[in-house]
């Protein structure tokens, strides 16, 4: 439970007392929480931010500083505060699943919107959001709901993350070397991909290039 300090700002104290210390706070939530005029609310927000107790994520969204939280904000959950409806994918998900050895410092996501966007936060790091050509009804195919420290987020399975990357980069089949040596994915992990996995993923994407990639991969793995 977050500790209430006698010297903290009024807004910080109210957020903690309402049990919202671990939440992403919107302007609408703060308006319901703080009595008085909008001017008073803006003043309390600005004071808490100046004191370093409240951090702005983007316009209209805030979180309490780490010292007032019960657990650190996870970037995967935070991404959904920047762009609702996304799921984490690409190299970010591959690294999380242990499929690629390199550390990934950007939280890269697939967005249901039509435009790419990016956010750079001085405290929480980099976030990118990319739309893909996905068939209607398949946006969350092979996407899993996960939770870390009571924070829920959507995360692509390893093979979905890999094919999202193929789709984003518009990569044609270049043989197993691109996967094993280029991305440094263990061949045994790819061998775990079944014919059913390939058929399911082939139904997700609109691009013929991605379907052809999957077909070639299936043939290479003996799952065609």
MDTraj code that builds the backbone (N, CA, C; nanometers):
import mdtraj as md
import numpy as np

residues = "UNK UNK UNK UNK UNK UNK UNK UNK UNK UNK UNK UNK UNK UNK UNK UNK UNK UNK UNK UNK UNK UNK UNK UNK UNK UNK UNK UNK UNK UNK UNK UNK UNK UNK UNK UNK UNK UNK UNK UNK UNK UNK UNK UNK UNK UNK UNK UNK UNK UNK UNK UNK UNK UNK UNK UNK UNK UNK UNK UNK UNK UNK UNK UNK UNK UNK UNK UNK UNK UNK UNK UNK UNK UNK UNK UNK UNK UNK UNK UNK UNK UNK UNK UNK UNK UNK UNK UNK UNK UNK UNK UNK UNK UNK UNK UNK UNK UNK UNK UNK UNK UNK UNK UNK UNK UNK UNK UNK UNK UNK UNK UNK UNK UNK UNK UNK UNK UNK UNK UNK UNK UNK UNK UNK UNK UNK UNK UNK UNK UNK UNK UNK UNK UNK UNK UNK UNK UNK UNK UNK UNK UNK UNK UNK UNK UNK UNK UNK UNK UNK UNK UNK UNK UNK UNK UNK UNK UNK UNK UNK UNK UNK UNK UNK UNK UNK UNK UNK UNK UNK UNK UNK UNK UNK UNK UNK UNK UNK UNK UNK UNK UNK UNK UNK UNK UNK UNK UNK UNK UNK UNK UNK UNK UNK UNK UNK UNK UNK UNK UNK UNK UNK UNK UNK UNK UNK UNK UNK UNK UNK UNK UNK UNK UNK UNK UNK UNK UNK UNK UNK UNK UNK UNK UNK".split()
xyz = np.array([
    [0.0834, -0.1191, 0.0000],
    [0.0000, 0.0000, 0.0000],
    [0.0874, 0.1247, 0.0000],
    [0.0534, 0.2208, -0.0819],
    [0.1312, 0.3440, -0.0894],
    [0.1268, 0.4176, 0.0439],
    [0.2399, 0.4759, 0.0818],
    [0.2513, 0.5449, 0.2098],
    [0.2152, 0.6925, 0.1928],
    [0.1303, 0.7432, 0.2816],
    [0.0932, 0.8834, 0.2789],
    [0.1889, 0.9613, 0.3679],
    [0.2583, 1.0586, 0.3090],
    [0.3535, 1.1393, 0.3826],
    [0.2909, 1.2740, 0.4177],
    [0.3243, 1.3239, 0.5329],
    [0.2646, 1.4488, 0.5803],
    [0.3006, 1.5680, 0.4930],
    [0.4130, 1.5592, 0.4225],
    [0.4594, 1.6729, 0.3436],
    [0.4141, 1.6684, 0.1980],
    [0.3418, 1.5646, 0.1573],
    [0.3069, 1.5516, 0.0160],
    [0.1993, 1.6505, -0.0257],
    [0.1883, 1.6699, -0.1545],
    [0.0911, 1.7612, -0.2114],
    [-0.0520, 1.7115, -0.1893],
    [-0.1452, 1.8060, -0.1881],
    [-0.2869, 1.7730, -0.1654],
    [-0.3377, 1.6724, -0.2677],
    [-0.3057, 1.6939, -0.3942],
    [-0.3523, 1.6035, -0.4987],
    [-0.2964, 1.4627, -0.4790],
    [-0.1696, 1.4522, -0.4474],
    [-0.1067, 1.3216, -0.4259],
    [-0.1765, 1.2478, -0.3131],
    [-0.2040, 1.3174, -0.2047],
    [-0.2711, 1.2564, -0.0896],
    [-0.4101, 1.2064, -0.1279],
    [-0.4838, 1.2861, -0.2045],
    [-0.6189, 1.2466, -0.2444],
    [-0.6166, 1.1221, -0.3335],
    [-0.5214, 1.1188, -0.4259],
    [-0.5107, 1.0025, -0.5153],
    [-0.4837, 0.8759, -0.4353],
    [-0.3933, 0.8834, -0.3393],
    [-0.3595, 0.7662, -0.2575],
    [-0.4781, 0.7257, -0.1714],
    [-0.5441, 0.8223, -0.1095],
    [-0.6583, 0.7918, -0.0219],
    [-0.7727, 0.7263, -0.0988],
    [-0.7851, 0.7572, -0.2279],
    [-0.8904, 0.6978, -0.3104],
    [-0.8492, 0.5623, -0.3676],
    [-0.7286, 0.5144, -0.3339],
    [-0.6819, 0.3845, -0.3825],
    [-0.6410, 0.3844, -0.5280],
    [-0.5992, 0.5012, -0.5784],
    [-0.5659, 0.5140, -0.7204],
    [-0.4163, 0.5334, -0.7441],
    [-0.3352, 0.5046, -0.6438],
    [-0.1920, 0.5321, -0.6535],
    [-0.1244, 0.4569, -0.7674],
    [-0.1769, 0.3392, -0.8027],
    [-0.1129, 0.2566, -0.9053],
    [-0.1782, 0.2700, -1.0420],
    [-0.2713, 0.3621, -1.0543],
    [-0.3471, 0.3766, -1.1779],
    [-0.2916, 0.4867, -1.2663],
    [-0.3218, 0.4763, -1.3945],
    [-0.3022, 0.5883, -1.4857],
    [-0.4241, 0.6782, -1.4717],
    [-0.4022, 0.8049, -1.4470],
    [-0.5104, 0.8983, -1.4155],
    [-0.5383, 0.9893, -1.5343],
    [-0.6642, 1.0054, -1.5669],
    [-0.7032, 1.0955, -1.6756],
    [-0.7525, 1.2274, -1.6172],
    [-0.7621, 1.3266, -1.7027],
    [-0.8176, 1.4551, -1.6593],
    [-0.9589, 1.4384, -1.6057],
    [-1.0368, 1.3491, -1.6684],
    [-1.1749, 1.3270, -1.6240],
    [-1.1775, 1.2677, -1.4830],
    [-1.0880, 1.1738, -1.4529],
    [-1.0811, 1.1161, -1.3188],
    [-1.0417, 1.2206, -1.2160],
    [-0.9452, 1.3032, -1.2506],
    [-0.9023, 1.4081, -1.1581],
    [-1.0135, 1.5098, -1.1347],
    [-1.0933, 1.5357, -1.2375],
    [-1.2052, 1.6288, -1.2224],
    [-1.3083, 1.5752, -1.1235],
    [-1.3292, 1.4438, -1.1251],
    [-1.4230, 1.3837, -1.0294],
    [-1.3635, 1.3785, -0.8887],
    [-1.2320, 1.3673, -0.8821],
    [-1.1645, 1.3505, -0.7543],
    [-1.1478, 1.4825, -0.6794],
    [-1.1216, 1.5890, -0.7514],
    [-1.0886, 1.7179, -0.6901],
    [-1.2100, 1.8103, -0.6920],
    [-1.2517, 1.8534, -0.5747],
    [-1.3641, 1.9452, -0.5641],
    [-1.3203, 2.0864, -0.6007],
    [-1.4177, 2.1626, -0.6475],
    [-1.3884, 2.3011, -0.6792],
    [-1.3825, 2.3267, -0.8282],
    [-1.3295, 2.4398, -0.8632],
    [-1.3273, 2.4856, -1.0009],
    [-1.2168, 2.4172, -1.0811],
    [-1.2284, 2.4243, -1.2149],
    [-1.1190, 2.3724, -1.2984],
    [-0.9864, 2.4420, -1.2693],
    [-0.9933, 2.5691, -1.2342],
    [-0.8711, 2.6421, -1.2018],
    [-0.8018, 2.5822, -1.0796],
    [-0.8819, 2.5436, -0.9799],
    [-0.8239, 2.4811, -0.8601],
    [-0.7595, 2.3478, -0.8963],
    [-0.8283, 2.2697, -0.9816],
    [-0.7739, 2.1402, -1.0229],
    [-0.6416, 2.1589, -1.0979],
    [-0.6388, 2.2507, -1.1907],
    [-0.5161, 2.2756, -1.2667],
    [-0.4030, 2.3187, -1.1742],
    [-0.4376, 2.4005, -1.0752],
    [-0.3361, 2.4476, -0.9805],
    [-0.2786, 2.3322, -0.8997],
    [-0.3651, 2.2411, -0.8524],
    [-0.3183, 2.1273, -0.7736],
    [-0.2352, 2.0311, -0.8595],
    [-0.2774, 2.0126, -0.9843],
    [-0.2008, 1.9269, -1.0760],
    [-0.0624, 1.9857, -1.0990],
    [-0.0562, 2.1152, -1.1258],
    [0.0718, 2.1796, -1.1534],
    [0.1630, 2.1761, -1.0313],
    [0.1079, 2.1921, -0.9132],
    [0.1890, 2.1872, -0.7915],
    [0.2471, 2.0475, -0.7706],
    [0.1634, 1.9458, -0.7913],
    [0.2103, 1.8074, -0.7734],
    [0.3179, 1.7734, -0.8768],
    [0.3016, 1.8242, -0.9989],
    [0.4024, 1.7993, -1.1016],
    [0.5324, 1.8729, -1.0693],
    [0.5218, 1.9966, -1.0233],
    [0.6408, 2.0741, -0.9885],
    [0.7165, 2.0092, -0.8736],
    [0.6430, 1.9454, -0.7815],
    [0.7053, 1.8781, -0.6673],
    [0.7635, 1.7422, -0.7055],
    [0.7397, 1.6983, -0.8305],
    [0.7903, 1.5692, -0.8751],
    [0.7089, 1.4519, -0.8270],
    [0.5890, 1.4777, -0.7760],
    [0.5038, 1.3708, -0.7235],
    [0.4082, 1.3155, -0.8292],
    [0.3767, 1.3970, -0.9284],
    [0.2877, 1.3580, -1.0372],
    [0.3631, 1.3734, -1.1683],
    [0.3540, 1.2710, -1.2544],
    [0.4223, 1.2732, -1.3835],
    [0.3189, 1.2724, -1.4959],
    [0.3400, 1.3568, -1.5954],
    [0.2516, 1.3566, -1.7117],
    [0.3023, 1.2535, -1.8119],
    [0.2144, 1.1624, -1.8516],
    [0.2483, 1.0660, -1.9569],
    [0.2376, 1.1332, -2.0932],
    [0.1240, 1.1902, -2.1168],
    [0.0948, 1.2668, -2.2372],
    [-0.0177, 1.3618, -2.1982],
    [-0.0603, 1.4442, -2.2857],
    [-0.1651, 1.5400, -2.2521],
    [-0.2901, 1.4672, -2.2026],
    [-0.3309, 1.4977, -2.0785],
    [-0.4529, 1.4401, -2.0228],
    [-0.4346, 1.3117, -1.9454],
    [-0.3110, 1.2613, -1.9326],
    [-0.2864, 1.1366, -1.8599],
    [-0.1665, 1.1537, -1.7661],
    [-0.1818, 1.1034, -1.6437],
    [-0.0796, 1.1212, -1.5410],
    [-0.0637, 0.9932, -1.4590],
    [0.0506, 0.9824, -1.3915],
    [0.0737, 0.8762, -1.2933],
    [0.1503, 0.9359, -1.1762],
    [0.1363, 0.8726, -1.0600],
    [0.2163, 0.9146, -0.9459],
    [0.3602, 0.8668, -0.9624],
    [0.4512, 0.9410, -0.9043],
    [0.5917, 0.9027, -0.9054],
    [0.6106, 0.7683, -0.8355],
    [0.7178, 0.6984, -0.8699],
    [0.7431, 0.5629, -0.8192],
    [0.7418, 0.5542, -0.6667],
    [0.7841, 0.6593, -0.5977],
    [0.7901, 0.6549, -0.4512],
    [0.6535, 0.6399, -0.3868],
    [0.5469, 0.6689, -0.4605],
    [0.4121, 0.6601, -0.4054],
    [0.3356, 0.5368, -0.4551],
    [0.3996, 0.4576, -0.5382],
    [0.3338, 0.3409, -0.5952],
    [0.3742, 0.2139, -0.5202],
    [0.2921, 0.1104, -0.5330],
    [0.3229, -0.0180, -0.4703],
    [0.4143, -0.1028, -0.5577],
    [0.4208, -0.0735, -0.6867],
    [0.5053, -0.1479, -0.7797],
    [0.5326, -0.0579, -0.9001],
    [0.6442, -0.0806, -0.9695],
    [0.6778, 0.0058, -1.0834],
    [0.5829, -0.0156, -1.2004],
    [0.5627, 0.0885, -1.2766],
    [0.4816, 0.0775, -1.3973],
    [0.5525, -0.0106, -1.4989],
    [0.4793, -0.1062, -1.5539],
    [0.5380, -0.1904, -1.6578],
    [0.5133, -0.1245, -1.7930],
    [0.6155, -0.1165, -1.8775],
    [0.5979, -0.0472, -2.0062],
    [0.4917, -0.1104, -2.0958],
    [0.4712, -0.2420, -2.0853],
    [0.3698, -0.3057, -2.1701],
    [0.2300, -0.2575, -2.1324],
    [0.2056, -0.2440, -2.0033],
    [0.0757, -0.1928, -1.9590],
    [0.0638, -0.0442, -1.9873],
    [0.1746, 0.0259, -1.9735],
    [0.1748, 0.1694, -1.9968],
    [0.1450, 0.2026, -2.1427],
    [0.1884, 0.1160, -2.2334],
    [0.1643, 0.1400, -2.3763],
    [0.0163, 0.1568, -2.4057],
    [-0.0668, 0.0835, -2.3336],
    [-0.2108, 0.0907, -2.3568],
    [-0.2713, 0.2205, -2.3051],
    [-0.1979, 0.2890, -2.2166],
    [-0.2430, 0.4211, -2.1737],
    [-0.2146, 0.5249, -2.2812],
    [-0.1088, 0.5034, -2.3582],
    [-0.0777, 0.5938, -2.4685],
    [-0.1753, 0.5741, -2.5845],
    [-0.1986, 0.4475, -2.6214],
    [-0.2883, 0.4169, -2.7335],
    [-0.3769, 0.2986, -2.6940],
    [-0.5017, 0.3219, -2.6590],
    [-0.5916, 0.2116, -2.6201],
    [-0.6125, 0.1129, -2.7342],
    [-0.6287, -0.0148, -2.6978],
    [-0.6620, -0.1177, -2.7958],
    [-0.5434, -0.1836, -2.8617],
    [-0.4206, -0.1476, -2.8215],
    [-0.3012, -0.2038, -2.8850],
    [-0.2631, -0.3382, -2.8222],
    [-0.1697, -0.4079, -2.8859],
    [-0.1022, -0.5186, -2.8201],
    [0.0474, -0.5091, -2.8497],
    [0.1290, -0.5594, -2.7586],
    [0.2747, -0.5526, -2.7718],
    [0.3210, -0.6628, -2.8662],
    [0.4113, -0.6294, -2.9578],
    [0.4527, -0.7267, -3.0592],
    [0.5943, -0.6972, -3.1073],
    [0.6261, -0.7462, -3.2282],
    [0.7538, -0.7241, -3.2966],
    [0.8713, -0.7697, -3.2088],
    [0.9850, -0.7019, -3.2192],
    [1.1038, -0.7431, -3.1434],
    [1.0808, -0.7368, -2.9931],
    [0.9937, -0.6470, -2.9489],
    [0.9665, -0.6346, -2.8055],
    [0.9108, -0.7647, -2.7502],
    [0.8102, -0.8208, -2.8178],
    [0.7509, -0.9465, -2.7724],
    [0.8478, -1.0628, -2.7908],
    [0.9225, -1.0628, -2.9013],
    [1.0185, -1.1710, -2.9243],
    [1.1241, -1.1745, -2.8141],
    [1.1728, -1.0579, -2.7731],
    [1.2717, -1.0526, -2.6653],
    [1.2101, -1.0961, -2.5328],
    [1.0877, -1.0548, -2.5069],
    [1.0195, -1.0931, -2.3831],
    [1.0023, -1.2442, -2.3736],
    [0.9718, -1.3073, -2.4864],
    [0.9537, -1.4533, -2.4890],
    [1.0864, -1.5290, -2.4936],
    [1.1972, -1.4575, -2.5073],
    [1.3269, -1.5226, -2.5144],
    [1.3607, -1.5781, -2.6512],
    [1.2952, -1.5285, -2.7552],
    [1.3217, -1.5779, -2.8912],
    [1.4383, -1.5070, -2.9578],
    [1.4695, -1.3861, -2.9161],
    [1.5878, -1.3174, -2.9671],
    [1.6723, -1.2751, -2.8478],
    [1.8047, -1.2776, -2.8616],
    [1.8910, -1.2527, -2.7462],
    [1.9139, -1.1055, -2.7138],
    [1.8931, -1.0171, -2.8097],
    [1.9250, -0.8773, -2.7878],
    [1.8221, -0.8107, -2.6957],
    [1.8715, -0.7174, -2.6160],
    [1.7817, -0.6347, -2.5351],
    [1.7097, -0.5360, -2.6267],
    [1.5828, -0.5144, -2.6000],
    [1.5022, -0.4228, -2.6808],
    [1.4556, -0.3102, -2.5898],
    [1.4848, -0.1875, -2.6269],
    [1.4581, -0.0738, -2.5392],
    [1.3362, 0.0078, -2.5809],
    [1.2731, -0.0313, -2.6898],
    [1.1502, 0.0339, -2.7335],
    [1.0342, -0.0635, -2.7183],
    [0.9243, -0.0167, -2.6624],
    [0.8037, -0.0986, -2.6541],
    [0.7257, -0.0787, -2.7835],
    [0.7354, -0.1777, -2.8723],
    [0.6747, -0.1678, -3.0055],
    [0.5426, -0.2438, -3.0074],
    [0.4410, -0.1814, -3.0627],
    [0.3053, -0.2355, -3.0547],
    [0.2349, -0.2295, -3.1896],
    [0.1326, -0.3129, -3.2026],
    [0.0416, -0.3078, -3.3168],
    [-0.0823, -0.2318, -3.2728],
    [-0.1213, -0.1347, -3.3528],
    [-0.2389, -0.0544, -3.3200],
    [-0.3537, -0.0856, -3.4155],
    [-0.4774, -0.0823, -3.3662],
    [-0.5918, -0.1015, -3.4557],
    [-0.6209, 0.0215, -3.5413],
    [-0.5510, 0.1310, -3.5130],
    [-0.5712, 0.2528, -3.5920],
    [-0.5059, 0.2444, -3.7284],
    [-0.5077, 0.3537, -3.8000],
    [-0.4571, 0.3554, -3.9373],
    [-0.3243, 0.4284, -3.9509],
    [-0.2795, 0.4952, -3.8450],
    [-0.1571, 0.5730, -3.8533],
    [-0.0551, 0.5259, -3.7513],
    [0.0722, 0.5294, -3.7914],
    [0.1792, 0.5000, -3.6975],
    [0.2003, 0.6216, -3.6075],
    [0.2446, 0.5948, -3.4861],
    [0.2751, 0.7031, -3.3938],
    [0.3863, 0.6585, -3.3005],
    [0.4456, 0.7542, -3.2320],
    [0.5548, 0.7237, -3.1401],
    [0.5523, 0.8235, -3.0254],
    [0.5921, 0.7751, -2.9082],
    [0.6015, 0.8604, -2.7909],
    [0.7363, 0.8366, -2.7243],
    [0.7999, 0.9435, -2.6867],
    [0.9271, 0.9372, -2.6161],
    [0.9064, 1.0035, -2.4808],
    [0.9214, 0.9253, -2.3726],
    [0.9021, 0.9787, -2.2385],
    [1.0348, 0.9773, -2.1645],
    [1.0661, 1.0854, -2.0974],
    [1.1959, 1.0963, -2.0309],
    [1.2140, 0.9959, -1.9187],
    [1.1051, 0.9507, -1.8589],
    [1.1111, 0.8548, -1.7477],
    [1.0861, 0.7125, -1.7950],
    [0.9864, 0.6929, -1.8800],
    [0.9388, 0.5584, -1.9136],
    [0.9897, 0.5043, -2.0464],
    [1.0615, 0.5847, -2.1238],
    [1.1234, 0.5336, -2.2442],
    [1.0447, 0.5570, -2.3717],
    [1.0737, 0.4719, -2.4725],
    [1.0197, 0.4898, -2.6073],
    [0.9076, 0.3904, -2.6361],
    [0.8066, 0.4386, -2.7073],
    [0.6922, 0.3571, -2.7457],
    [0.6594, 0.3851, -2.8919],
    [0.6375, 0.2786, -2.9693],
    [0.5971, 0.2962, -3.1085],
    [0.4722, 0.2124, -3.1353],
    [0.3900, 0.2613, -3.2276],
    [0.2622, 0.1975, -3.2585],
    [0.2445, 0.1934, -3.4098],
    [0.2229, 0.0727, -3.4622],
    [0.2173, 0.0539, -3.6071],
    [0.0905, -0.0207, -3.6474],
    [0.0186, 0.0287, -3.7468],
    [-0.0939, -0.0475, -3.8021],
    [-0.0422, -0.1527, -3.9000],
    [-0.1135, -0.2637, -3.9116],
    [-0.0797, -0.3689, -4.0067],
    [-0.2023, -0.4043, -4.0893],
    [-0.1774, -0.4634, -4.2054],
    [-0.2869, -0.5076, -4.2917],
    [-0.3358, -0.6434, -4.2419],
    [-0.4335, -0.6405, -4.1510],
    [-0.4851, -0.7611, -4.0863],
    [-0.6304, -0.7813, -4.1258],
    [-0.6655, -0.9047, -4.1502],
    [-0.8031, -0.9383, -4.1873],
    [-0.8998, -0.9050, -4.0735],
    [-1.0202, -0.8640, -4.1092],
    [-1.1221, -0.8337, -4.0090],
    [-1.1470, -0.9555, -3.9201],
    [-1.1502, -0.9308, -3.7910],
    [-1.1796, -1.0379, -3.6964],
    [-1.0578, -1.1147, -3.6486],
    [-0.9391, -1.0822, -3.7020],
    [-0.8184, -1.1576, -3.6666],
    [-0.7149, -1.0725, -3.5916],
    [-0.7544, -0.9535, -3.5492],
    [-0.6580, -0.8628, -3.4870],
    [-0.5913, -0.9250, -3.3634],
    [-0.6666, -0.9991, -3.2851],
    [-0.6130, -1.0559, -3.1610],
    [-0.5846, -1.2067, -3.1718],
    [-0.5748, -1.2571, -3.2933],
    [-0.5407, -1.3983, -3.3114],
    [-0.3988, -1.4240, -3.2607],
    [-0.3831, -1.5246, -3.1737],
    [-0.2544, -1.5609, -3.1136],
    [-0.1952, -1.4433, -3.0328],
    [-0.2827, -1.3656, -2.9742],
    [-0.2443, -1.2595, -2.8805],
    [-0.2967, -1.2973, -2.7433],
    [-0.2117, -1.2878, -2.6432],
    [-0.2443, -1.3385, -2.5099],
    [-0.2593, -1.2241, -2.4095],
    [-0.3515, -1.2418, -2.3177],
    [-0.3660, -1.1471, -2.2071],
    [-0.2742, -1.1923, -2.0940],
    [-0.1855, -1.1055, -2.0499],
    [-0.0917, -1.1388, -1.9436],
    [-0.0951, -1.0332, -1.8345],
    [-0.0381, -1.0690, -1.7192],
    [-0.0387, -0.9770, -1.6059],
    [0.0946, -0.9826, -1.5338],
    [0.1485, -0.8673, -1.5023],
    [0.2696, -0.8545, -1.4222],
    [0.2442, -0.7471, -1.3173],
    [0.2668, -0.7810, -1.1903],
    [0.2455, -0.6847, -1.0811],
    [0.1071, -0.6198, -1.0892],
    [0.0056, -0.7034, -1.1081],
    [-0.1343, -0.6567, -1.1116],
    [-0.1633, -0.5660, -1.2311],
    [-0.0756, -0.5627, -1.3280],
    [-0.0956, -0.4808, -1.4477],
    [-0.1203, -0.5726, -1.5670],
    [-0.2310, -0.5524, -1.6328],
    [-0.2722, -0.6398, -1.7422],
    [-0.2400, -0.5750, -1.8768],
    [-0.1961, -0.6582, -1.9698],
    [-0.1652, -0.6088, -2.1042],
    [-0.1836, -0.7220, -2.2042],
    [-0.1878, -0.6872, -2.3318],
    [-0.2000, -0.7836, -2.4395],
    [-0.0652, -0.8007, -2.5068],
    [-0.0254, -0.9272, -2.5271],
    [0.1080, -0.9588, -2.5791],
    [0.0976, -1.0634, -2.6890],
    [0.1618, -1.0369, -2.8018],
    [0.1630, -1.1333, -2.9120],
    [0.2412, -1.2575, -2.8724],
    [0.1937, -1.3735, -2.9141],
    [0.2708, -1.4958, -2.8990],
    [0.3963, -1.4843, -2.9847],
    [0.4966, -1.5681, -2.9614],
    [0.6209, -1.5543, -3.0388],
    [0.6009, -1.5586, -3.1902],
    [0.5224, -1.6550, -3.2397],
    [0.5055, -1.6655, -3.3845],
    [0.4224, -1.5494, -3.4404],
    [0.3249, -1.5020, -3.3632],
    [0.2481, -1.3857, -3.4093],
    [0.3388, -1.2622, -3.4145],
    [0.4251, -1.2464, -3.3133],
    [0.5175, -1.1334, -3.3115],
    [0.6132, -1.1394, -3.4302],
    [0.6606, -1.2607, -3.4614],
    [0.7526, -1.2776, -3.5740],
    [0.6850, -1.2412, -3.7052],
    [0.5643, -1.2885, -3.7257],
    [0.4961, -1.2604, -3.8522],
    [0.4487, -1.1153, -3.8591],
    [0.4185, -1.0552, -3.7442],
    [0.3904, -0.9114, -3.7440],
    [0.5134, -0.8346, -3.7921],
    [0.6310, -0.8790, -3.7500],
    [0.7552, -0.8145, -3.7924],
    [0.7766, -0.8312, -3.9430],
    [0.7508, -0.9504, -3.9940],
    [0.7598, -0.9763, -4.1380],
    [0.6638, -0.8851, -4.2138],
    [0.5440, -0.8722, -4.1615],
    [0.4424, -0.7880, -4.2254],
    [0.4844, -0.6412, -4.2226],
    [0.5334, -0.5949, -4.1084],
    [0.5731, -0.4544, -4.0945],
    [0.6891, -0.4197, -4.1875],
    [0.7882, -0.5081, -4.1935],
    [0.9078, -0.4808, -4.2747],
    [0.8887, -0.5128, -4.4224],
    [0.7736, -0.5753, -4.4543],
    [0.7474, -0.6176, -4.5926],
    [0.8591, -0.7115, -4.6410],
    [0.8949, -0.8049, -4.5548],
    [1.0051, -0.8964, -4.5812],
    [0.9579, -1.0182, -4.6600],
    [1.0235, -1.0470, -4.7700],
    [0.9967, -1.1699, -4.8436],
    [1.0808, -1.2837, -4.7876],
    [1.0464, -1.4054, -4.8267],
    [1.1212, -1.5218, -4.7784],
    [1.2657, -1.5163, -4.8269],
    [1.3585, -1.5247, -4.7307],
    [1.5012, -1.5202, -4.7619],
    [1.5740, -1.6439, -4.7117],
    [1.4963, -1.7471, -4.6832],
    [1.5567, -1.8680, -4.6297],
    [1.5688, -1.8620, -4.4782],
    [1.6076, -1.9747, -4.4197],
    [1.6163, -1.9835, -4.2747],
    [1.7281, -1.8968, -4.2181],
    [1.8259, -1.8617, -4.3023],
    [1.9373, -1.7808, -4.2522],
    [1.8892, -1.6470, -4.1963],
    [1.7882, -1.5876, -4.2586],
    [1.7376, -1.4590, -4.2093],
    [1.6817, -1.4724, -4.0681],
    [1.6179, -1.5854, -4.0410],
    [1.5594, -1.6080, -3.9090],
    [1.6647, -1.6502, -3.8071],
    [1.7481, -1.7453, -3.8466],
    [1.8424, -1.8064, -3.7515],
    [1.9668, -1.7206, -3.7313],
    [2.0187, -1.6632, -3.8398],
    [2.1400, -1.5821, -3.8282],
    [2.1094, -1.4325, -3.8206],
    [2.0103, -1.3887, -3.8971],
    [1.9765, -1.2467, -3.8957],
    [1.9089, -1.2048, -3.7667],
    [1.7975, -1.2722, -3.7324],
    [1.7269, -1.2406, -3.6088],
    [1.7804, -1.3184, -3.4891],
    [1.8612, -1.4211, -3.5172],
    [1.9236, -1.5059, -3.4140],
    [1.8180, -1.5811, -3.3315],
    [1.7176, -1.6331, -3.4023],
    [1.6165, -1.7178, -3.3395],
    [1.6660, -1.8613, -3.3407],
    [1.6557, -1.9279, -3.2288],
    [1.6983, -2.0670, -3.2190],
    [1.6133, -2.1533, -3.3132],
    [1.6794, -2.2354, -3.3929],
    [1.6076, -2.3180, -3.4908],
    [1.5082, -2.4108, -3.4235],
    [1.5417, -2.4607, -3.3054],
    [1.4509, -2.5516, -3.2348],
    [1.3198, -2.4832, -3.1968],
    [1.3246, -2.3534, -3.1716],
    [1.2013, -2.2800, -3.1424],
    [1.1118, -2.2753, -3.2651],
    [1.1722, -2.2538, -3.3804],
    [1.0950, -2.2532, -3.5042],
    [1.0389, -2.3912, -3.5354],
    [1.1148, -2.4947, -3.5017],
    [1.0699, -2.6319, -3.5253],
    [0.9440, -2.6647, -3.4467],
    [0.9190, -2.5902, -3.3405],
    [0.7988, -2.6139, -3.2608],
    [0.6721, -2.5615, -3.3251],
    [0.6865, -2.4922, -3.4352],
    [0.5719, -2.4382, -3.5072],
    [0.5021, -2.5485, -3.5852],
    [0.3733, -2.5669, -3.5647],
    [0.2982, -2.6750, -3.6284],
    [0.2297, -2.6270, -3.7561],
    [0.1803, -2.7238, -3.8317],
    [0.1038, -2.6900, -3.9509],
    [-0.0200, -2.6099, -3.9172],
    [-0.0824, -2.6416, -3.8036],
    [-0.2012, -2.5669, -3.7600],
    [-0.1657, -2.4224, -3.7289],
    [-0.0486, -2.4004, -3.6667],
    [-0.0025, -2.2641, -3.6387],
    [0.0111, -2.1847, -3.7687],
    [0.0717, -2.2474, -3.8674],
    [0.0965, -2.1797, -3.9948],
    [-0.0340, -2.1469, -4.0654],
    [-0.1277, -2.2408, -4.0667],
    [-0.2562, -2.2157, -4.1323],
    [-0.3329, -2.1034, -4.0623],
    [-0.3266, -2.1009, -3.9301],
    [-0.3950, -1.9956, -3.8555],
    [-0.3345, -1.8595, -3.8858],
    [-0.2025, -1.8525, -3.8832],
    [-0.1365, -1.7250, -3.9100],
    [-0.1565, -1.6795, -4.0537],
    [-0.1650, -1.7720, -4.1452],
    [-0.1865, -1.7365, -4.2854],
    [-0.3216, -1.6673, -4.3049],
    [-0.4158, -1.6954, -4.2161],
    [-0.5480, -1.6333, -4.2273],
    [-0.5530, -1.4940, -4.1662],
    [-0.4469, -1.4550, -4.0959],
    [-0.4468, -1.3275, -4.0241],
    [-0.4202, -1.2094, -4.1158],
    [-0.3267, -1.2252, -4.2104],
    [-0.2739, -1.1111, -4.2850],
    [-0.3341, -1.0985, -4.4246],
    [-0.3436, -0.9766, -4.4707],
    [-0.3955, -0.9510, -4.6044],
    [-0.2866, -0.9612, -4.7107],
    [-0.1637, -0.9346, -4.6748],
    [-0.0553, -0.9292, -4.7714],
    [-0.0183, -1.0685, -4.8252],
    [-0.0132, -1.0805, -4.9557],
    [0.0291, -1.2057, -5.0178],
    [0.1730, -1.2382, -4.9798],
    [0.2558, -1.1356, -4.9626],
    [0.3955, -1.1569, -4.9271],
    [0.4080, -1.2345, -4.7948],
    [0.3230, -1.2019, -4.6992],
    [0.3271, -1.2707, -4.5687],
    [0.2792, -1.4147, -4.5841],
    [0.1753, -1.4341, -4.6615],
    [0.1250, -1.5695, -4.6840],
    [0.2309, -1.6557, -4.7533],
    [0.2998, -1.5976, -4.8508],
    [0.4057, -1.6703, -4.9202],
    [0.5216, -1.7018, -4.8254],
    [0.5527, -1.6099, -4.7357],
    [0.6568, -1.6325, -4.6360],
    [0.6205, -1.7532, -4.5494],
    [0.4979, -1.7575, -4.5039],
    [0.4525, -1.8687, -4.4207],
    [0.4533, -2.0003, -4.4974],
    [0.4149, -1.9949, -4.6226],
    [0.4152, -2.1153, -4.7052],
    [0.5562, -2.1697, -4.7211],
    [0.6522, -2.0799, -4.7453],
    [0.7917, -2.1215, -4.7603],
    [0.8480, -2.1735, -4.6277],
    [0.8098, -2.1098, -4.5191],
    [0.8559, -2.1556, -4.3868],
    [0.7999, -2.2944, -4.3563],
    [0.6729, -2.3140, -4.3884],
    [0.6117, -2.4450, -4.3661],
    [0.6841, -2.5543, -4.4432],
    [0.7180, -2.5231, -4.5684],
    [0.7911, -2.6211, -4.6510],
    [0.9284, -2.6510, -4.5919],
    [0.9960, -2.5485, -4.5438],
    [1.1288, -2.5655, -4.4839],
    [1.1206, -2.6520, -4.3579],
    [1.0134, -2.6351, -4.2815],
    [0.9971, -2.7089, -4.1549],
    [0.9316, -2.8448, -4.1751],
    [0.8890, -2.8718, -4.2976],
    [0.8216, -2.9987, -4.3242],
    [0.6780, -3.0019, -4.2755],
    [0.6163, -2.8806, -4.2673],
    [0.4781, -2.8704, -4.2189],
    [0.3828, -2.8248, -4.3288],
    [0.4260, -2.8381, -4.4557],
    [0.3382, -2.7918, -4.5637],
    [0.2364, -2.8995, -4.5993],
])
top = md.Topology()
chain = top.add_chain()
for i, resn in enumerate(residues, 1):
    res = top.add_residue(resn, chain, resSeq=i)
    for name in ("N", "CA", "C"):
        top.add_atom(name, md.element.get_by_symbol(name[0]), res)
traj = md.Trajectory(xyz[None], top)
